[in-house]
Amino acid sequence: MTKDERFLDALDDLYIEGILAASPEELDAELLAIGEDPDTLVAIADAAFERAHATCAAATCPAPTVTASAAATAESGIDPFAVRADGGLRGVARSFGCNLNFLGRLKDRLVRAEDLSAAFVARLAEALGTGPDELARFLAGPARVPANARFKSDVKPEAREKQSLAEAIESSGLSDEQRRHLASL
């Protein structure tokens, strides 16, 4: 992969993290402000996903590779969210039973670790393909500044205050089924 390709991949990741960090209301407002119809864009994105899925199902996609960025190493070891295989974070969210917005809050350690039950951590660790002890240590670390905030600010960005699990569940745009599932863990 060339330096330019790596740069473009990093920009894609940054853009995606910005979308994941925004609430559904913020995304709708941003789209409406630039004259786009959110429902039309959702339909276009769904169609693109279906085409990509069909292409991969036809075995023309390369097998996923496991990569970990150098920035993923924290004081407590490797970031369990940085290793992306088997569908990346979208696959992890699907396996865990949440959306990417909620998973992003866990990834950025914006949910108080003491609110997470052992069953919750064990199930998330299973979805991530890591050990529950390693994941618990990671989640107990300090909140991180989301990647999109590091590039948009004129002043030094600071991590947001951690929120309770209940607050994260209520404010992440989860479906009723996802809310019930996560609350049951």
Residue frames as qw, qx, qy, qz and C-alpha x, y, z in Angstrom:
[[0.000, 0.891, 0.454, 0.000, 0.00, 0.00, 0.00],
 [0.420, 0.465, -0.025, 0.779, 1.42, 3.39, -0.98],
 [0.189, -0.183, -0.429, 0.864, 1.73, 6.37, 1.32],
 [0.317, -0.054, -0.194, -0.927, -1.16, 8.09, -0.51],
 [0.603, -0.262, -0.675, -0.337, -3.39, 5.04, -0.14],
 [0.458, -0.293, -0.676, 0.496, -2.63, 4.87, 3.61],
 [0.006, 0.091, 0.177, -0.980, -3.42, 8.59, 3.88],
 [0.475, -0.145, -0.402, -0.769, -6.76, 8.13, 2.10],
 [0.599, -0.294, -0.745, 0.007, -7.59, 5.15, 4.33],
 [0.299, -0.233, -0.533, 0.756, -6.81, 7.27, 7.40],
 [0.222, 0.001, -0.058, -0.973, -9.09, 10.04, 6.07],
 [0.575, -0.240, -0.624, -0.471, -11.87, 7.50, 5.49],
 [0.525, -0.302, -0.717, 0.345, -11.46, 6.22, 9.06],
 [0.111, -0.140, -0.312, 0.933, -11.52, 9.78, 10.40],
 [0.384, -0.105, -0.300, -0.867, -14.68, 10.61, 8.46],
 [0.623, -0.278, -0.701, -0.208, -16.38, 7.43, 9.62],
 [0.408, -0.256, -0.637, 0.602, -15.41, 8.10, 13.24],
 [0.100, 0.022, 0.090, -0.991, -16.95, 11.57, 12.91],
 [0.561, -0.197, -0.481, -0.644, -20.20, 10.05, 11.71],
 [0.624, -0.255, -0.729, 0.118, -20.15, 7.46, 14.49],
 [0.281, -0.149, -0.503, 0.803, -19.54, 10.11, 17.15],
 [0.264, -0.102, -0.089, -0.955, -22.51, 12.20, 16.04],
 [0.404, 0.255, 0.738, -0.476, -26.00, 11.61, 17.32],
 [0.321, 0.457, 0.760, 0.331, -28.74, 10.79, 14.80],
 [0.064, 0.915, 0.347, -0.193, -30.17, 14.26, 15.37],
 [0.229, -0.724, 0.323, 0.564, -26.79, 15.90, 14.66],
 [0.359, -0.025, 0.763, 0.537, -26.41, 13.91, 11.45],
 [0.238, 0.693, 0.667, 0.137, -29.92, 14.80, 10.27],
 [0.052, -0.926, -0.121, 0.353, -29.33, 18.48, 11.05],
 [0.305, -0.526, 0.512, 0.607, -26.00, 18.48, 9.21],
 [0.337, 0.227, 0.795, 0.450, -27.51, 16.80, 6.16],
 [0.146, 0.828, 0.541, -0.008, -30.49, 19.14, 6.10],
 [0.184, -0.833, 0.074, 0.516, -28.15, 22.14, 6.45],
 [0.191, -0.387, 0.634, 0.641, -26.34, 21.17, 3.24],
 [0.573, 0.329, -0.186, -0.727, -29.62, 20.46, 1.41],
 [0.298, 0.143, -0.928, -0.173, -29.55, 16.66, 1.52],
 [0.780, -0.276, -0.098, -0.553, -32.45, 14.38, 2.38],
 [0.320, -0.457, 0.796, -0.233, -31.38, 11.93, 5.14],
 [0.810, 0.140, 0.497, -0.277, -33.86, 9.25, 4.01],
 [0.737, 0.651, -0.153, -0.098, -32.56, 9.34, 0.43],
 [0.167, 0.701, -0.675, 0.156, -28.96, 9.03, 1.63],
 [0.583, -0.252, 0.718, -0.285, -29.88, 6.09, 3.86],
 [0.868, 0.373, 0.258, -0.204, -31.45, 4.35, 0.85],
 [0.549, 0.741, -0.386, 0.030, -28.32, 5.03, -1.25],
 [0.135, -0.593, 0.755, -0.243, -26.04, 3.75, 1.52],
 [0.757, -0.039, 0.582, -0.293, -28.18, 0.62, 1.99],
 [0.836, 0.535, 0.019, -0.119, -28.04, -0.10, -1.75],
 [0.326, 0.744, -0.568, 0.134, -24.24, 0.37, -1.78],
 [0.430, -0.420, 0.745, -0.288, -23.91, -1.96, 1.20],
 [0.862, 0.192, 0.402, -0.242, -26.02, -4.61, -0.53],
 [0.700, 0.670, -0.245, -0.014, -23.88, -4.35, -3.70],
 [0.061, 0.674, -0.699, 0.234, -20.68, -4.66, -1.64],
 [0.639, -0.219, 0.660, -0.328, -22.11, -7.59, 0.30],
 [0.888, 0.385, 0.172, -0.181, -23.15, -9.35, -2.92],
 [0.500, 0.733, -0.455, 0.080, -19.68, -8.79, -4.39],
 [0.175, -0.540, 0.766, -0.302, -18.01, -10.25, -1.31],
 [0.793, -0.002, 0.510, -0.335, -20.43, -13.17, -1.24],
 [0.833, 0.539, -0.085, -0.092, -19.31, -13.96, -4.79],
 [0.851, -0.325, 0.171, 0.375, -15.81, -14.54, -3.30],
 [0.565, 0.649, 0.041, 0.507, -14.18, -11.67, -5.19],
 [0.248, -0.907, 0.192, -0.282, -13.20, -9.81, -2.03],
 [0.463, 0.395, -0.698, 0.377, -9.83, -10.50, -0.44],
 [0.662, -0.460, -0.565, 0.175, -9.88, -12.18, 2.94],
 [0.239, -0.933, 0.055, -0.262, -9.76, -9.65, 5.79],
 [0.645, 0.227, -0.484, 0.546, -6.46, -9.14, 7.50],
 [0.544, -0.762, -0.299, 0.186, -5.89, -8.30, 11.12],
 [0.433, 0.484, -0.149, 0.745, -4.07, -5.01, 11.64],
 [0.450, -0.769, -0.345, 0.297, -3.36, -2.92, 14.67],
 [0.297, 0.845, -0.055, 0.442, -2.24, 0.67, 14.34],
 [0.509, 0.145, -0.479, 0.701, 0.68, 1.96, 16.32],
 [0.220, -0.380, 0.163, -0.883, -1.65, 4.52, 17.87],
 [0.761, -0.349, -0.388, -0.387, -3.76, 1.70, 19.26],
 [0.657, -0.075, -0.599, 0.452, -1.23, 0.89, 21.96],
 [0.354, -0.812, -0.026, -0.464, -2.36, 2.45, 25.22],
 [0.156, -0.606, 0.653, -0.427, -0.79, 2.43, 28.65],
 [0.724, -0.163, 0.555, -0.377, -2.79, -0.69, 29.45],
 [0.526, -0.036, 0.806, 0.269, -1.71, -2.59, 26.33],
 [0.050, 0.108, 0.686, 0.717, -3.22, -3.08, 22.90],
 [0.469, 0.160, 0.142, -0.857, -6.55, -1.45, 22.15],
 [0.420, 0.152, 0.895, -0.019, -8.95, -4.38, 21.72],
 [0.492, 0.718, 0.352, -0.345, -11.04, -2.28, 19.35],
 [0.106, 0.738, -0.450, -0.491, -8.12, -1.66, 16.97],
 [0.228, -0.144, 0.920, 0.283, -7.90, -5.21, 15.64],
 [0.611, 0.389, 0.093, -0.683, -10.34, -5.33, 12.75],
 [0.072, 0.133, -0.924, -0.352, -11.23, -8.58, 11.04],
 [0.011, -0.386, -0.923, -0.011, -14.41, -10.44, 10.23],
 [0.032, -0.778, -0.553, -0.297, -16.42, -7.34, 9.35],
 [0.223, 0.383, -0.211, 0.871, -14.52, -4.74, 11.40],
 [0.109, 0.035, 0.546, -0.830, -16.32, -2.69, 14.00],
 [0.618, 0.014, -0.206, -0.759, -19.59, -3.08, 12.13],
 [0.699, -0.007, -0.708, -0.104, -19.27, -6.86, 12.56],
 [0.255, -0.008, -0.724, 0.641, -18.43, -6.42, 16.24],
 [0.352, 0.005, 0.222, -0.909, -21.49, -4.19, 16.74],
 [0.718, 0.003, -0.429, -0.547, -23.72, -6.70, 14.97],
 [0.616, 0.004, -0.769, 0.170, -22.30, -9.60, 17.01],
 [0.151, -0.034, -0.624, 0.766, -22.61, -7.69, 20.29],
 [0.071, -0.659, -0.746, -0.065, -26.12, -6.46, 19.53],
 [0.124, -0.749, -0.198, 0.620, -25.59, -2.70, 19.41],
 [0.525, 0.830, 0.136, 0.130, -25.05, 0.06, 16.85],
 [0.674, 0.321, -0.136, 0.652, -21.76, 1.71, 15.87],
 [0.123, -0.761, 0.093, -0.630, -22.55, 4.86, 17.85],
 [0.773, -0.594, 0.102, -0.199, -22.80, 2.90, 21.11],
 [0.931, -0.005, -0.006, 0.365, -19.74, 0.80, 20.25],
 [0.417, 0.624, -0.113, 0.652, -17.81, 4.01, 19.55],
 [0.404, -0.776, 0.161, -0.457, -18.58, 5.26, 23.05],
 [0.918, -0.366, 0.131, 0.078, -17.18, 2.04, 24.50],
 [0.793, 0.354, 0.000, 0.496, -14.16, 2.26, 22.16],
 [0.198, 0.668, -0.161, 0.699, -13.42, 5.80, 23.33],
 [0.435, -0.208, -0.703, 0.523, -13.96, 4.73, 26.97],
 [0.184, -0.317, -0.006, -0.930, -16.80, 7.21, 27.43],
 [0.753, -0.422, -0.328, -0.383, -18.88, 4.77, 29.52],
 [0.363, -0.639, 0.565, -0.375, -18.02, 4.27, 33.19],
 [0.460, 0.238, -0.855, -0.024, -16.41, 0.84, 33.54],
 [0.117, -0.035, 0.815, -0.567, -17.91, 0.32, 37.00],
 [0.631, 0.218, 0.181, -0.722, -21.39, 0.31, 35.39],
 [0.650, 0.331, -0.586, -0.353, -20.51, -2.66, 33.19],
 [0.871, -0.294, 0.309, -0.242, -21.38, -6.10, 34.54],
 [0.399, -0.402, 0.788, 0.241, -19.02, -9.04, 34.19],
 [0.612, 0.390, 0.685, 0.057, -21.47, -10.58, 31.70],
 [0.367, 0.910, 0.070, -0.178, -21.50, -7.36, 29.64],
 [0.075, -0.784, 0.570, 0.235, -17.68, -7.26, 29.50],
 [0.529, -0.137, 0.825, 0.144, -17.45, -11.01, 28.74],
 [0.604, 0.598, 0.526, -0.019, -19.97, -10.73, 25.88],
 [0.273, 0.936, -0.144, -0.169, -18.21, -7.66, 24.42],
 [0.295, -0.610, 0.704, 0.215, -14.82, -9.39, 24.75],
 [0.636, 0.165, 0.747, 0.101, -16.22, -12.38, 22.88],
 [0.521, 0.804, 0.281, -0.057, -17.47, -10.12, 20.06],
 [0.099, 0.922, -0.355, -0.119, -14.06, -8.41, 19.90],
 [0.911, 0.243, -0.292, 0.163, -12.13, -11.68, 20.07],
 [0.199, 0.562, -0.550, 0.585, -10.19, -10.69, 23.17],
 [0.448, -0.230, -0.789, 0.352, -10.10, -11.70, 26.82],
 [0.313, -0.829, -0.404, -0.227, -12.51, -10.16, 29.33],
 [0.595, -0.620, -0.116, 0.498, -9.71, -9.19, 31.75],
 [0.430, 0.006, 0.287, 0.856, -7.78, -7.37, 29.03],
 [0.030, -0.609, -0.488, -0.624, -10.96, -5.61, 27.90],
 [0.462, -0.801, -0.374, 0.070, -11.91, -4.64, 31.48],
 [0.551, -0.429, 0.025, 0.715, -8.46, -3.08, 32.00],
 [0.262, 0.241, 0.412, 0.839, -8.80, -1.17, 28.74],
 [0.194, -0.707, -0.516, -0.442, -12.32, 0.12, 29.52],
 [0.533, -0.726, -0.308, 0.306, -11.22, 1.25, 32.99],
 [0.511, -0.006, 0.089, 0.855, -8.66, 3.62, 31.41],
 [0.052, 0.509, 0.171, -0.842, -9.23, 7.34, 30.98],
 [0.558, 0.711, 0.391, -0.174, -11.71, 8.59, 28.40],
 [0.507, -0.054, 0.444, 0.736, -10.15, 9.25, 25.02],
 [0.269, 0.575, -0.060, -0.771, -10.67, 12.15, 22.70],
 [0.774, 0.435, 0.461, -0.018, -12.51, 10.77, 19.66],
 [0.575, -0.018, 0.424, 0.700, -10.29, 10.89, 16.56],
 [0.225, 0.707, 0.457, 0.491, -12.63, 13.28, 14.75],
 [0.297, -0.939, -0.162, 0.063, -12.36, 15.83, 17.58],
 [0.634, -0.450, 0.223, 0.588, -8.56, 15.91, 17.30],
 [0.420, 0.141, 0.485, 0.754, -8.75, 17.32, 13.79],
 [0.019, 0.743, 0.531, 0.407, -11.71, 19.71, 13.96],
 [0.418, -0.824, -0.302, 0.236, -10.70, 21.88, 16.86],
 [0.296, 0.813, -0.155, 0.478, -8.98, 25.26, 17.02],
 [0.345, -0.683, 0.502, -0.404, -8.12, 24.57, 20.66],
 [0.128, 0.259, -0.951, 0.112, -6.72, 21.49, 22.31],
 [0.707, -0.267, -0.405, -0.515, -9.57, 18.99, 22.47],
 [0.240, -0.319, 0.774, -0.491, -10.38, 17.28, 25.73],
 [0.243, -0.184, -0.944, -0.126, -12.07, 13.96, 26.34],
 [0.517, -0.480, -0.202, -0.680, -15.69, 14.20, 27.37],
 [0.403, -0.340, 0.667, -0.527, -16.73, 13.14, 30.83],
 [0.140, -0.037, -0.982, -0.123, -17.62, 9.47, 31.12],
 [0.594, -0.175, -0.052, -0.783, -21.31, 8.67, 31.24],
 [0.591, -0.119, 0.721, -0.342, -23.27, 5.90, 32.89],
 [0.173, 0.064, 0.923, 0.339, -24.21, 2.80, 30.94],
 [0.226, 0.654, 0.690, -0.212, -27.88, 3.81, 31.16],
 [0.136, 0.799, -0.037, -0.585, -27.10, 7.26, 29.70],
 [0.061, -0.389, 0.735, 0.552, -25.07, 5.71, 26.87],
 [0.220, 0.298, 0.919, 0.131, -27.88, 3.28, 26.06],
 [0.200, 0.765, 0.517, -0.329, -30.48, 6.07, 26.01],
 [0.121, 0.856, -0.110, -0.490, -28.44, 8.55, 23.94],
 [0.307, -0.363, 0.736, 0.481, -26.89, 6.28, 21.29],
 [0.555, 0.345, -0.300, -0.695, -29.84, 5.89, 18.94],
 [0.078, -0.104, 0.991, 0.009, -30.28, 2.20, 19.73],
 [0.527, -0.245, -0.576, -0.575, -33.38, 0.30, 18.70],
 [0.693, -0.453, 0.198, -0.525, -35.75, -0.88, 21.44],
 [0.986, -0.006, -0.165, 0.019, -34.51, -4.43, 20.91],
 [0.590, 0.414, -0.402, 0.564, -30.86, -3.34, 21.27],
 [0.244, -0.585, 0.334, -0.698, -31.70, -1.35, 24.41],
 [0.878, -0.323, 0.076, -0.346, -33.38, -4.37, 26.00],
 [0.918, 0.183, -0.265, 0.231, -30.52, -6.66, 25.02],
 [0.388, 0.494, -0.414, 0.659, -27.80, -4.38, 26.43],
 [0.439, -0.537, 0.284, -0.662, -29.76, -3.68, 29.62],
 [0.951, -0.207, -0.065, -0.221, -30.12, -7.43, 30.18],
 [0.751, 0.335, -0.440, 0.360, -26.36, -8.05, 30.19]]
